[in-house]
Amino acid sequence: AQQSCLLMSLIGLLGVLRIEAGTCGPDRVRRRIQDALRYVDQHLFDSSFGALDLAGRLHISRRRLDELFVGALGKPVAPYIWERRLHFAGAVLRDPAQHHRSITDIALSHGFDDVAHFARAFKRRFSVTARDWRAGSGREA
């Protein structure tokens, strides 16, 4: 990050590129993370959305995106996205008003395009099956 800021500053001194104040500091990183989290929430339930899409949206590499997420949230972007999807699916499974919906429907509407993968990820995250979760077993989402 320091090398990137130094290079950007040198380019700015040469007059090739106008560098705005604060473009390399913590405020810029904080803004990028906030933009990223907002974008994730807007596209969370789109099964084709992933870390590469987010990196492209922010005009940074996937590796840099993971570095930002690990620094700010303690985990890379892909696990963060899956965790958010599972959290929301778990809340819907527990919602009595949603008991008419099948587990498959809930999985598919929360960004999972493979129900078997959803089932495995759900059990790994909550230590119970989605069916048992719906019945009230396990800890809260």
DSSP file with accessible surface (Angstrom, degrees, kcal/mol):
  #  RESIDUE AA STRUCTURE BP1 BP2  ACC     N-H-->O    O-->H-N    N-H-->O    O-->H-N    TCO  KAPPA ALPHA  PHI   PSI    X-CA   Y-CA   Z-CA
    1    1 A A     >        0   0   86      0, 0.0     4,-2.3     0, 0.0     5,-0.2   0.000 360.0 360.0 360.0 -39.7    0.0    0.0    0.0
    2    2 A Q  H  >  +     0   0  172      2,-0.2     4,-2.6     1,-0.2     5,-0.2   0.909 360.0  50.1 -66.0 -40.6    2.9    2.4    0.8
    3    3 A Q  H  > S+     0   0  169      1,-0.2     4,-2.8     2,-0.2    -1,-0.2   0.913 110.3  50.8 -63.0 -41.2    4.6    1.7   -2.5
    4    4 A S  H  > S+     0   0   71      2,-0.2     4,-2.6     1,-0.2    -2,-0.2   0.922 111.3  47.4 -62.6 -43.6    1.3    2.3   -4.3
    5    5 A C  H  X S+     0   0   28     -4,-2.3     4,-2.5     2,-0.2    -2,-0.2   0.907 111.9  50.6 -64.5 -40.8    0.9    5.6   -2.5
    6    6 A L  H  X S+     0   0  107     -4,-2.6     4,-2.6     2,-0.2    -2,-0.2   0.940 111.6  47.4 -62.6 -46.0    4.4    6.6   -3.2
    7    7 A L  H  X S+     0   0  104     -4,-2.8     4,-2.6     1,-0.2     5,-0.2   0.930 112.1  49.8 -61.7 -44.0    4.0    5.8   -6.9
    8    8 A M  H  X S+     0   0   50     -4,-2.6     4,-2.4     1,-0.2    -1,-0.2   0.903 111.1  50.2 -62.1 -39.4    0.7    7.7   -7.1
    9    9 A S  H  X S+     0   0   57     -4,-2.5     4,-2.6     2,-0.2    -2,-0.2   0.917 110.3  49.2 -65.6 -43.2    2.4   10.7   -5.4
   10   10 A L  H  X S+     0   0   90     -4,-2.6     4,-1.8     2,-0.2    -2,-0.2   0.921 111.5  48.9 -62.2 -43.4    5.3   10.7   -7.8
   11   11 A I  H  <>S+     0   0   49     -4,-2.6     5,-1.7     1,-0.2     6,-0.8   0.920 111.1  51.1 -62.1 -41.4    2.9   10.5  -10.8
   12   12 A G  H ><5S+     0   0   23     -4,-2.4     3,-1.3     1,-0.2    -2,-0.2   0.910 107.3  52.6 -62.1 -41.2    1.0   13.4   -9.2
   13   13 A L  H 3<5S+     0   0  144     -4,-2.6    -1,-0.2     1,-0.3    -2,-0.2   0.852 105.4  55.2 -63.5 -34.2    4.2   15.4   -8.9
   14   14 A L  T 3<5S-     0   0  138     -4,-1.8    -1,-0.3    -5,-0.2    -2,-0.2   0.584 113.9-121.7 -74.8  -9.2    5.0   14.9  -12.5
   15   15 A G  T < 5S+     0   0   64     -3,-1.3    -3,-0.2    -4,-0.5     3,-0.1   0.586  81.6 117.0  81.1  10.9    1.6   16.3  -13.3
   16   16 A V  S   <S+     0   0  117     -5,-1.7     2,-0.4     1,-0.3    -4,-0.2   0.864  82.0  18.7 -78.1 -32.9    0.4   13.2  -15.1
   17   17 A L  S    S-     0   0   83     -6,-0.8     2,-0.6    -9,-0.1    -2,-0.3  -0.999  77.2-125.1-142.1 134.1   -2.4   12.5  -12.7
   18   18 A R        -     0   0  206     -2,-0.4     2,-0.5    -3,-0.1    -6,-0.1  -0.711  26.9-155.7 -81.4 121.5   -4.1   14.7  -10.2
   19   19 A I        -     0   0   52     -2,-0.6     2,-0.2   -10,-0.1     3,-0.1  -0.873   7.2-142.0-101.8 124.5   -4.0   13.1   -6.7
   20   20 A E    >   -     0   0  123     -2,-0.5     3,-1.6     1,-0.1     2,-0.0  -0.577  31.1 -94.2 -83.7 149.3   -6.6   14.1   -4.3
   21   21 A A  T 3  S+     0   0  105      1,-0.2    -1,-0.1    -2,-0.2     0, 0.0  -0.341 109.2  18.5 -60.2 136.4   -5.8   14.6   -0.6
   22   22 A G  T 3  S+     0   0   42      1,-0.1     6,-0.5    -3,-0.1     3,-0.5   0.554  79.9 129.0  83.1   9.7   -6.4   11.4    1.4
   23   23 A T  S <  S+     0   0   25     -3,-1.6    -2,-0.1     1,-0.2    -1,-0.1   0.695  81.3  34.1 -74.0 -15.4   -6.5    9.0   -1.5
   24   24 A C  S    S+     0   0   45      4,-0.1    -1,-0.2   -19,-0.1   -19,-0.1   0.434 102.8  92.0-114.0  -2.7   -3.9    6.7    0.2
   25   25 A G  S >> S-     0   0   26     -3,-0.5     4,-1.6     1,-0.1     3,-0.5  -0.113  94.0 -85.0 -89.2-174.6   -4.8    7.0    3.8
   26   26 A P  H 3> S+     0   0   95      0, 0.0     4,-2.8     0, 0.0     5,-0.2   0.801 122.5  62.9 -61.9 -29.2   -7.1    5.2    6.2
   27   27 A D  H 3> S+     0   0   87      1,-0.2     4,-2.6     2,-0.2     5,-0.2   0.907 103.4  48.6 -63.8 -39.7  -10.1    7.3    5.1
   28   28 A R  H <> S+     0   0   77     -3,-0.5     4,-2.6    -6,-0.5    -1,-0.2   0.920 112.0  48.5 -66.1 -42.8   -9.8    5.9    1.6
   29   29 A V  H  X S+     0   0   52     -4,-1.6     4,-2.6     2,-0.2     5,-0.2   0.942 111.7  50.0 -61.8 -44.5   -9.6    2.4    2.9
   30   30 A R  H  X S+     0   0  130     -4,-2.8     4,-2.6     1,-0.2    -2,-0.2   0.924 111.2  48.9 -61.1 -43.0  -12.6    2.9    5.1
   31   31 A R  H  X S+     0   0  118     -4,-2.6     4,-2.8     2,-0.2    -1,-0.2   0.906 110.5  51.2 -63.6 -41.4  -14.6    4.3    2.2
   32   32 A R  H  X S+     0   0   49     -4,-2.6     4,-2.6     2,-0.2    -2,-0.2   0.916 111.2  47.4 -62.1 -43.4  -13.6    1.4    0.0
   33   33 A I  H  X S+     0   0   15     -4,-2.6     4,-3.0     2,-0.2     5,-0.2   0.932 112.8  49.0 -63.9 -44.9  -14.8   -1.1    2.7
   34   34 A Q  H  X S+     0   0   92     -4,-2.6     4,-2.3    -5,-0.2    -2,-0.2   0.929 112.8  47.6 -61.3 -43.3  -18.0    0.8    3.2
   35   35 A D  H  X S+     0   0   73     -4,-2.8     4,-2.5     1,-0.2    -1,-0.2   0.917 112.9  49.8 -61.7 -42.8  -18.6    0.9   -0.6
   36   36 A A  H  X S+     0   0    0     -4,-2.6     4,-2.8    -5,-0.2    -2,-0.2   0.932 110.9  47.8 -63.1 -46.0  -17.8   -2.8   -0.8
   37   37 A L  H  X S+     0   0   42     -4,-3.0     4,-2.3     1,-0.2    -1,-0.2   0.901 112.4  49.9 -64.4 -39.4  -20.2   -3.8    2.1
   38   38 A R  H  X S+     0   0  127     -4,-2.3     4,-1.9    -5,-0.2    -1,-0.2   0.928 112.1  47.6 -62.8 -44.7  -23.0   -1.7    0.6
   39   39 A Y  H  X S+     0   0   45     -4,-2.5     4,-1.5     1,-0.2    -2,-0.2   0.900 109.9  53.0 -65.7 -39.3  -22.4   -3.4   -2.8
   40   40 A V  H >X S+     0   0    0     -4,-2.8     4,-0.9     1,-0.2     3,-0.6   0.951 109.4  48.8 -59.9 -48.1  -22.4   -6.8   -1.2
   41   41 A D  H 3< S+     0   0   77     -4,-2.3     3,-0.4     1,-0.2     4,-0.3   0.868 109.8  52.4 -62.3 -34.2  -25.7   -6.2    0.5
   42   42 A Q  H 3< S+     0   0  130     -4,-1.9    -1,-0.2     1,-0.2    -2,-0.2   0.789 123.6  27.7 -70.8 -27.5  -27.2   -4.9   -2.8
   43   43 A H  H X< S+     0   0   55     -4,-1.5     3,-1.8    -3,-0.6     6,-0.3   0.248  85.4 115.0-118.1  12.3  -26.2   -8.1   -4.7
   44   44 A L  T 3< S+     0   0    3     -4,-0.9    -3,-0.1    -3,-0.4    -2,-0.1   0.836  78.0  46.2 -56.7 -39.7  -26.1  -10.6   -1.9
   45   45 A F  T 3  S+     0   0   91     -4,-0.3     2,-0.8    -3,-0.1    66,-0.7   0.365  84.6 103.5 -92.9   8.6  -28.9  -12.8   -3.1
   46   46 A D    X   -     0   0   70     -3,-1.8     3,-1.8    64,-0.2    63,-0.1  -0.815  62.7-153.5 -88.2 112.8  -27.7  -12.9   -6.7
   47   47 A S  T 3  S+     0   0   54     -2,-0.8    66,-0.2     1,-0.3    -1,-0.1   0.739  92.4  56.2 -64.0 -20.7  -26.2  -16.4   -7.1
   48   48 A S  T 3  S+     0   0   89     64,-0.1    -1,-0.3     2,-0.0     2,-0.3   0.584  86.0 101.4 -87.0  -7.8  -23.8  -15.2   -9.8
   49   49 A F    <   +     0   0    9     -3,-1.8     2,-0.3    -6,-0.3    -9,-0.0  -0.565  47.7 145.4 -78.3 137.1  -22.4  -12.4   -7.6
   50   50 A G     >  -     0   0   22     -2,-0.3     4,-1.9     1,-0.0     3,-0.3  -0.887  61.7 -71.2-155.0-171.2  -19.0  -13.1   -6.1
   51   51 A A  H  > S+     0   0    8     -2,-0.3     4,-2.8     1,-0.2     5,-0.2   0.854 123.7  55.6 -61.3 -38.6  -15.7  -11.7   -5.0
   52   52 A L  H  > S+     0   0  123      1,-0.2     4,-2.4     2,-0.2    -1,-0.2   0.891 106.6  51.5 -63.8 -38.3  -14.4  -11.1   -8.5
   53   53 A D  H  > S+     0   0   79     -3,-0.3     4,-2.2     2,-0.2    -1,-0.2   0.915 111.7  47.0 -61.7 -43.9  -17.5   -9.0   -9.3
   54   54 A L  H  X S+     0   0    0     -4,-1.9     4,-2.1     2,-0.2    -2,-0.2   0.922 110.7  51.0 -65.9 -43.8  -16.9   -6.9   -6.2
   55   55 A A  H  X>S+     0   0    3     -4,-2.8     5,-2.3     1,-0.2     4,-0.6   0.926 111.5  48.9 -59.8 -43.0  -13.2   -6.5   -7.0
   56   56 A G  H ><5S+     0   0   45     -4,-2.4     3,-0.8     1,-0.2    -1,-0.2   0.903 108.8  52.9 -62.5 -41.6  -14.1   -5.4  -10.5
   57   57 A R  H 3<5S+     0   0  145     -4,-2.2    -1,-0.2     1,-0.2    -2,-0.2   0.874 114.2  42.1 -61.0 -38.3  -16.6   -2.9   -9.2
   58   58 A L  H 3<5S-     0   0   19     -4,-2.1    -1,-0.2     2,-0.2    -2,-0.2   0.460 109.3-124.9 -88.2  -4.2  -14.0   -1.4   -6.9
   59   59 A H  T <<5S+     0   0  164     -3,-0.8     2,-0.3    -4,-0.6    -3,-0.2   0.888  72.4 112.9  60.6  41.9  -11.3   -1.5   -9.6
   60   60 A I  S   <S-     0   0   26     -5,-2.3    -1,-0.2    -6,-0.1    -2,-0.2  -0.912  72.5 -91.8-134.1 165.5   -8.9   -3.4   -7.4
   61   61 A S     >  -     0   0   69     -2,-0.3     4,-2.4     1,-0.1     5,-0.2  -0.345  32.1-117.2 -74.2 159.2   -7.5   -6.9   -7.6
   62   62 A R  H  > S+     0   0   87      1,-0.2     4,-2.5     2,-0.2    15,-0.2   0.895 117.2  54.2 -61.5 -39.4   -9.1   -9.8   -5.9
   63   63 A R  H  > S+     0   0  189      1,-0.2     4,-2.2     2,-0.2    -1,-0.2   0.929 109.1  46.8 -62.3 -45.0   -6.0  -10.2   -3.7
   64   64 A R  H  > S+     0   0   69      2,-0.2     4,-2.5     1,-0.2    -1,-0.2   0.900 110.1  54.2 -64.0 -39.5   -6.2   -6.5   -2.6
   65   65 A L  H  X S+     0   0    0     -4,-2.4     4,-2.5     1,-0.2    -2,-0.2   0.931 108.6  48.4 -59.9 -45.4   -9.9   -6.9   -1.9
   66   66 A D  H  X S+     0   0   37     -4,-2.5     4,-3.0     1,-0.2     5,-0.3   0.908 109.4  53.2 -62.1 -39.5   -9.2   -9.9    0.4
   67   67 A E  H  X S+     0   0   89     -4,-2.2     4,-2.4     1,-0.2    -1,-0.2   0.923 110.0  47.9 -60.4 -44.0   -6.4   -7.9    2.1
   68   68 A L  H  X S+     0   0   10     -4,-2.5     4,-2.2     2,-0.2     5,-0.2   0.923 113.9  46.6 -62.3 -44.8   -8.9   -5.1    2.8
   69   69 A F  H  X>S+     0   0    0     -4,-2.5     4,-3.7     2,-0.2     5,-0.8   0.916 112.3  49.1 -66.8 -43.0  -11.5   -7.4    4.1
   70   70 A V  H  X5S+     0   0   71     -4,-3.0     4,-1.4     4,-0.3    -1,-0.2   0.934 113.3  48.2 -62.0 -42.7   -9.1   -9.3    6.3
   71   71 A G  H  <5S+     0   0   71     -4,-2.4    -2,-0.2    -5,-0.3    -1,-0.2   0.886 124.1  30.3 -64.4 -38.0   -7.8   -6.1    7.8
   72   72 A A  H  <5S+     0   0   57     -4,-2.2    -2,-0.2    -5,-0.2    -3,-0.2   0.841 138.0  17.2 -91.2 -36.7  -11.3   -4.7    8.4
   73   73 A L  H  <5S-     0   0   67     -4,-3.7    -3,-0.2     2,-0.3    -2,-0.2   0.451  95.2-116.4-120.0  -7.5  -13.4   -7.7    9.1
   74   74 A G  S  <<S+     0   0   62     -4,-1.4    -4,-0.3    -5,-0.8    -3,-0.1   0.563  87.3  70.0  83.0   7.5  -11.0  -10.5    9.9
   75   75 A K  S    S-     0   0   67     -6,-0.8    -2,-0.3    -9,-0.1    -3,-0.1  -0.992  85.0 -98.5-152.9 151.8  -11.9  -12.7    6.9
   76   76 A P     >  -     0   0   48      0, 0.0     4,-1.6     0, 0.0   -10,-0.1  -0.147  43.8-102.8 -64.6 167.9  -11.6  -12.6    3.1
   77   77 A V  H  > S+     0   0    0      1,-0.2     4,-2.6   -15,-0.2     5,-0.2   0.885 113.8  56.0 -65.3 -43.7  -14.5  -11.4    1.0
   78   78 A A  H  > S+     0   0   26      1,-0.2     4,-2.5     2,-0.2     5,-0.2   0.950 109.7  45.2 -60.3 -49.3  -15.8  -14.8   -0.2
   79   79 A P  H  > S+     0   0   61      0, 0.0     4,-2.6     0, 0.0    -1,-0.2   0.878 111.7  54.8 -60.8 -33.1  -16.3  -16.2    3.3
   80   80 A Y  H  X S+     0   0   35     -4,-1.6     4,-2.4     2,-0.2    -2,-0.2   0.940 108.6  47.6 -62.9 -45.2  -17.9  -12.9    4.3
   81   81 A I  H  X S+     0   0    4     -4,-2.6     4,-2.4     1,-0.2     5,-0.2   0.939 113.7  46.8 -61.8 -47.1  -20.4  -13.2    1.4
   82   82 A W  H  X S+     0   0   84     -4,-2.5     4,-2.7     1,-0.2     5,-0.2   0.909 111.1  52.7 -62.7 -40.3  -21.3  -16.8    2.3
   83   83 A E  H  X S+     0   0   53     -4,-2.6     4,-2.4    -5,-0.2    -1,-0.2   0.921 110.1  47.9 -61.3 -43.8  -21.6  -15.9    6.0
   84   84 A R  H  X S+     0   0   58     -4,-2.4     4,-2.3     2,-0.2     5,-0.2   0.923 112.0  49.5 -63.4 -43.7  -24.1  -13.1    5.2
   85   85 A R  H  X S+     0   0    3     -4,-2.4     4,-2.5     1,-0.2    -2,-0.2   0.930 112.7  46.9 -61.7 -45.1  -26.1  -15.4    2.9
   86   86 A L  H  X S+     0   0    8     -4,-2.7     4,-2.8     2,-0.2    -1,-0.2   0.892 109.7  54.6 -64.1 -39.6  -26.3  -18.1    5.5
   87   87 A H  H  X S+     0   0   68     -4,-2.4     4,-2.0    -5,-0.2    -2,-0.2   0.948 112.3  42.3 -59.0 -49.1  -27.2  -15.5    8.2
   88   88 A F  H  X S+     0   0   67     -4,-2.3     4,-2.1     2,-0.2    -2,-0.2   0.897 114.3  50.8 -68.0 -40.2  -30.2  -14.2    6.2
   89   89 A A  H  X S+     0   0    0     -4,-2.5     4,-2.6    -5,-0.2    -1,-0.2   0.920 109.6  52.1 -62.4 -40.4  -31.3  -17.7    5.1
   90   90 A G  H  X S+     0   0    0     -4,-2.8     4,-1.6     1,-0.2    -2,-0.2   0.897 108.0  51.0 -62.4 -39.3  -31.2  -18.8    8.8
   91   91 A A  H  X S+     0   0   47     -4,-2.0     4,-0.9     2,-0.2    -1,-0.2   0.914 111.3  47.7 -65.5 -40.7  -33.3  -15.9    9.8
   92   92 A V  H >< S+     0   0   26     -4,-2.1     3,-0.7     1,-0.2     6,-0.2   0.910 108.3  55.0 -67.8 -39.1  -35.9  -16.7    7.2
   93   93 A L  H 3< S+     0   0    0     -4,-2.6    -1,-0.2     1,-0.2    -2,-0.2   0.861 111.0  45.4 -61.1 -35.0  -35.9  -20.4    8.2
   94   94 A R  H 3< S+     0   0   46     -4,-1.6    -1,-0.2    -5,-0.2    -2,-0.2   0.629  88.6 103.2 -82.7 -14.2  -36.7  -19.4   11.8
   95   95 A D    X<  -     0   0   65     -4,-0.9     3,-2.2    -3,-0.7     4,-0.2  -0.580  63.0-152.1 -75.2 115.8  -39.4  -16.9   10.7
   96   96 A P  G >  S+     0   0  104      0, 0.0     3,-1.3     0, 0.0     4,-0.2   0.828  95.3  61.7 -58.3 -28.9  -42.9  -18.5   11.4
   97   97 A A  G 3  S+     0   0   65      1,-0.2     3,-0.3     2,-0.1    -2,-0.1   0.671 104.5  49.3 -71.4 -13.2  -44.4  -16.4    8.6
   98   98 A Q  G X  S+     0   0   49     -3,-2.2     3,-1.9    -6,-0.2    -1,-0.2   0.321  75.3 104.8-106.9   7.4  -42.0  -18.1    6.2
   99   99 A H  T <  S+     0   0   88     -3,-1.3    -1,-0.2     1,-0.3    -2,-0.1   0.698  71.2  67.3 -65.3 -17.0  -42.7  -21.8    7.2
  100  100 A H  T 3  S+     0   0  152     -3,-0.3    -1,-0.3    -4,-0.2     2,-0.3   0.721  86.5  86.9 -73.5 -18.1  -44.8  -22.3    4.0
  101  101 A R  S <  S-     0   0   46     -3,-1.9     2,-0.1     1,-0.1    -3,-0.0  -0.597  82.1-120.9 -84.3 142.3  -41.6  -21.9    2.0
  102  102 A S     >  -     0   0   64     -2,-0.3     4,-2.2     1,-0.1     5,-0.2  -0.373  19.6-117.9 -75.9 158.6  -39.5  -24.9    1.3
  103  103 A I  H  > S+     0   0   34      1,-0.2     4,-2.8     2,-0.2     5,-0.2   0.896 117.5  55.7 -62.8 -37.1  -35.8  -25.0    2.3
  104  104 A T  H  > S+     0   0   66      1,-0.2     4,-2.8     2,-0.2     5,-0.2   0.938 107.0  48.8 -60.2 -46.7  -34.9  -25.3   -1.3
  105  105 A D  H  > S+     0   0   68      1,-0.2     4,-2.2     2,-0.2    -1,-0.2   0.918 112.3  48.4 -60.7 -42.9  -36.8  -22.1   -2.2
  106  106 A I  H  X S+     0   0    0     -4,-2.2     4,-0.6     2,-0.2    -2,-0.2   0.935 112.2  48.8 -65.1 -43.6  -35.1  -20.3    0.7
  107  107 A A  H ><>S+     0   0    0     -4,-2.8     5,-1.9     1,-0.2     3,-1.1   0.948 113.4  46.3 -60.6 -48.6  -31.7  -21.5   -0.4
  108  108 A L  H ><5S+     0   0   86     -4,-2.8     3,-0.9     1,-0.3    -1,-0.2   0.853 111.6  51.5 -65.7 -33.4  -32.2  -20.5   -4.0
  109  109 A S  H 3<5S+     0   0   44     -4,-2.2    -1,-0.3     1,-0.2    -2,-0.2   0.538 104.8  58.9 -82.5  -4.4  -33.6  -17.1   -3.1
  110  110 A H  T <<5S-     0   0   14     -3,-1.1    -1,-0.2    -4,-0.6    -2,-0.2   0.013 127.9 -84.4-114.1  27.0  -30.7  -16.3   -0.9
  111  111 A G  T < 5S+     0   0    1     -3,-0.9     2,-0.5   -66,-0.7    -3,-0.2   0.516  89.5 123.6  92.9   4.6  -27.9  -16.6   -3.4
  112  112 A F      < -     0   0    2     -5,-1.9    -1,-0.3    -6,-0.2    -2,-0.2  -0.871  32.5-179.1-100.1 127.4  -27.3  -20.4   -3.4
  113  113 A D  S    S+     0   0  119     -2,-0.5     2,-0.4     1,-0.2    -1,-0.1   0.434  73.8  58.0-103.3   1.8  -27.6  -22.1   -6.8
  114  114 A D     >  -     0   0   77      1,-0.1     4,-2.2    -7,-0.1    -1,-0.2  -0.949  64.1-164.2-132.6 110.3  -26.8  -25.6   -5.4
  115  115 A V  H  > S+     0   0   48     -2,-0.4     4,-2.7     1,-0.2     5,-0.2   0.865  91.4  55.2 -65.2 -35.7  -29.1  -26.8   -2.6
  116  116 A A  H  > S+     0   0   51      2,-0.2     4,-2.3     1,-0.2    -1,-0.2   0.917 108.8  48.4 -63.9 -40.9  -26.7  -29.6   -1.6
  117  117 A H  H  > S+     0   0   60      2,-0.2     4,-2.9     1,-0.2     5,-0.3   0.907 110.5  51.7 -64.1 -42.2  -23.9  -27.0   -1.2
  118  118 A F  H  X S+     0   0    1     -4,-2.2     4,-3.1     2,-0.2     5,-0.2   0.940 109.0  50.8 -57.5 -46.7  -26.3  -24.8    0.9
  119  119 A A  H  X S+     0   0   49     -4,-2.7     4,-2.3     1,-0.2    -2,-0.2   0.918 113.4  44.3 -60.5 -44.4  -27.1  -27.8    3.1
  120  120 A R  H  X S+     0   0  143     -4,-2.3     4,-2.5     2,-0.2    -1,-0.2   0.932 116.1  46.2 -66.1 -46.2  -23.4  -28.6    3.7
  121  121 A A  H  X S+     0   0   10     -4,-2.9     4,-2.4     2,-0.2    -2,-0.2   0.899 112.4  51.4 -63.9 -39.8  -22.5  -24.9    4.3
  122  122 A F  H  X S+     0   0    0     -4,-3.1     4,-2.9    -5,-0.3     6,-0.4   0.943 111.9  45.6 -63.0 -46.7  -25.5  -24.4    6.6
  123  123 A K  H  X S+     0   0  116     -4,-2.3     4,-2.0    -5,-0.2    -2,-0.2   0.905 112.8  50.6 -66.0 -39.1  -24.6  -27.4    8.7
  124  124 A R  H  < S+     0   0  171     -4,-2.5    -1,-0.2    -5,-0.2    -2,-0.2   0.911 116.5  41.9 -63.5 -40.3  -21.0  -26.5    8.9
  125  125 A R  H  < S+     0   0   57     -4,-2.4    -2,-0.2    -5,-0.2    -1,-0.2   0.913 130.2  23.2 -74.3 -44.5  -21.9  -22.9   10.0
  126  126 A F  H  < S-     0   0    2     -4,-2.9    13,-0.4     2,-0.3    -3,-0.2   0.451  94.6-127.5-106.1  -4.2  -24.7  -23.7   12.5
  127  127 A S  S  < S+     0   0   85     -4,-2.0     2,-0.3    -5,-0.3    -4,-0.2   0.644  83.8  76.1  65.6  14.5  -23.8  -27.3   13.5
  128  128 A V  S    S-     0   0   25     -6,-0.4    -2,-0.3    -5,-0.1    -1,-0.2  -0.968  88.7 -96.6-143.3 161.5  -27.4  -28.4   12.6
  129  129 A T     >  -     0   0   49     -2,-0.3     4,-2.7     1,-0.1     5,-0.2  -0.326  36.3-111.4 -73.0 161.8  -29.3  -29.1    9.4
  130  130 A A  H  > S+     0   0    9      1,-0.2     4,-2.6     2,-0.2     5,-0.2   0.887 120.0  53.9 -60.8 -37.2  -31.5  -26.4    8.0
  131  131 A R  H  > S+     0   0  180      2,-0.2     4,-1.7     1,-0.2    -1,-0.2   0.932 110.9  44.5 -63.8 -45.6  -34.5  -28.6    8.8
  132  132 A D  H  4>S+     0   0   75      2,-0.2     5,-2.6     1,-0.2     4,-0.5   0.885 111.6  54.3 -66.1 -37.2  -33.5  -28.8   12.5
  133  133 A W  H ><5S+     0   0    1     -4,-2.7     3,-1.5     1,-0.2    -2,-0.2   0.936 107.4  50.2 -59.4 -46.6  -32.7  -25.1   12.5
  134  134 A R  H 3<5S+     0   0   44     -4,-2.6    -1,-0.2     1,-0.3    -2,-0.2   0.872 106.5  55.9 -60.1 -36.7  -36.2  -24.4   11.3
  135  135 A A  T 3<5S-     0   0   82     -4,-1.7    -1,-0.3    -5,-0.2    -2,-0.2   0.562 128.8 -96.6 -75.0  -8.4  -37.6  -26.6   14.1
  136  136 A G  T < 5S+     0   0   47     -3,-1.5    -3,-0.2    -4,-0.5     2,-0.2   0.456  79.4 133.3 109.5   2.6  -35.7  -24.5   16.7
  137  137 A S      < +     0   0   58     -5,-2.6    -1,-0.3    -6,-0.1    -9,-0.1  -0.492  50.6  30.1 -80.3 155.8  -32.5  -26.5   17.3
  138  138 A G  S    S-     0   0   42     -2,-0.2     2,-0.1   -11,-0.1   -11,-0.1  -0.072  94.0 -55.6  88.6 170.7  -29.2  -24.7   17.3
  139  139 A R        -     0   0  137    -13,-0.4    -3,-0.1     1,-0.1    -2,-0.0  -0.357  66.6 -80.9 -83.9 167.3  -28.0  -21.2   18.3
  140  140 A E              0   0  140      1,-0.1    -1,-0.1    -2,-0.1   -49,-0.1  -0.260 360.0 360.0 -68.8 153.2  -29.4  -18.0   16.8
  141  141 A A              0   0   40    -54,-0.1    -1,-0.1   -51,-0.1   -54,-0.1  -0.337 360.0 360.0 -73.9 360.0  -28.3  -16.6   13.5
